[in-house]
């Protein structure tokens, strides 16, 4: 199984000190996080796209290109690229460039995004939400497949055979579809034969198992071999030497951010009781000692048979030293336990990497 991290590069006041980092310092810290993930042998690092004051990354490809110069082997992916409000030509060009800079380590994880600020920012109408994603995904796939593209839609000017450059090292450039639980999106990924990343950030993981089944059934009905398609699970988590230490360090920033988001979306405040339940054996949070986190990853593999797991540790602002320690433990303690329990020959193939 591939193991990695993803982040939205949150930059909120530290709930313990009230201190807010400068955007430059937060990005410098992020470069150190990615370099450490590479050094401790993790497989993937993802960076998300947001257009809000509490996140510092609006252009994942730029950040990942900087990370490419600091790393040697880790795969670099968006998590996610908000394709609906971006231009597929520019997305392809940016990640093809990243692929060249990184020696064939780039990936795109395309999704609808968890916020809507980018739509009015770039002049799009939310009434076109579904059509935007459908048309732009179709165009992005054509751009992957052909140097010269002829394409027309309803919400973007047509292409009439123009060449799109540069071309990436990887053929094709890996493209994942990220979903939060919408069956239609899951089925589309299966029909298109694209790897699927499912965000599980609340509730019981078991309730997402039907989505993986739907994905593989949609692939089968489209004439594809489901066993050749990769599934990834993306979840919140944190690792410390002991479970109690992990909970004590992770809860304050986690509760701070989730409560703020709850006020925006109508959720109740995040309570310690809810947090403890989510940290339990059947909850969505992977917060604990290396042994406990590894056990939970292996348990979820029994539910989904997935080939990739990505953890979001920076849910709210943690002290940089503690976040770095968690990354170190994930790479040096958790990953070996998971890999020993899930031997590589049992896994389905992942998107090809350049030699």
MOMOKA-V992870 format. One record per backbone hydrogen bond with DSSP energy under -1.0 kcal/mol. CO is the residue of the C=O (numbers start at 1). NH is the residue of the N-H. If there is no record, write none. Layout:
co = <CO	CO>
nh = <NH	NH>
This chain:
co = <2	3	4	5	7	9	14	19	22	23	24	25	26	27	28	29	30	31	32	33	34	35	36	37	38	43	44	45	46	47	52	54	57	59	60	61	62	63	64	67	75	76	77	80	81	81	82	83	87	88	89	90	91	92	93	94	95	96	97	98	99	104	105	108	109	110	111	116	117	118	119	125	126	128	129	130	131	132	133	134	135	136	137	138	139	140	141	142	147	149	151	159	162	174	176	177	179	182	183	184	185	186	187	188	189	195	196	197	198	204	205	206	208	209	210	211	212	213	214	215	216	217	218	219	220	225	226	230	231	231	232	233	234	235	236	238	242	243	244	245	246	247	250	251	252	253	254	255	256	257	258	259	260	261	262	262	271	272	273	274	275	278	280	286	288	289	290	291	292	293	294	295	296	297	298	300	301	307	308	309	310	311	312	313	314	319	320	321	322	323	324	325	326	327	328	329	329	330	333	334	335	336	337	338	343	344>
nh = <309	43	311	46	48	56	18	14	26	27	28	29	30	31	32	33	34	35	36	37	38	39	40	42	41	75	5	77	7	79	55	11	50	63	64	65	66	67	68	70	45	107	47	49	83	111	85	86	91	92	93	94	95	96	97	98	99	100	101	102	104	354	76	176	81	178	83	119	121	122	124	128	129	132	133	134	135	136	137	138	139	140	141	142	143	144	145	146	164	161	159	151	149	108	110	197	199	186	187	188	189	190	191	192	194	177	232	179	234	207	208	209	212	213	214	215	216	217	218	219	220	221	222	224	223	228	229	196	307	308	198	310	200	312	286	288	246	247	248	249	250	251	254	255	256	257	258	259	260	261	262	263	264	265	266	267	275	276	277	278	279	285	283	238	240	293	294	295	296	297	298	299	300	301	302	304	305	2	233	4	235	6	237	315	316	323	324	325	326	327	328	329	330	331	332	333	334	335	337	338	339	340	341	342	346	347>
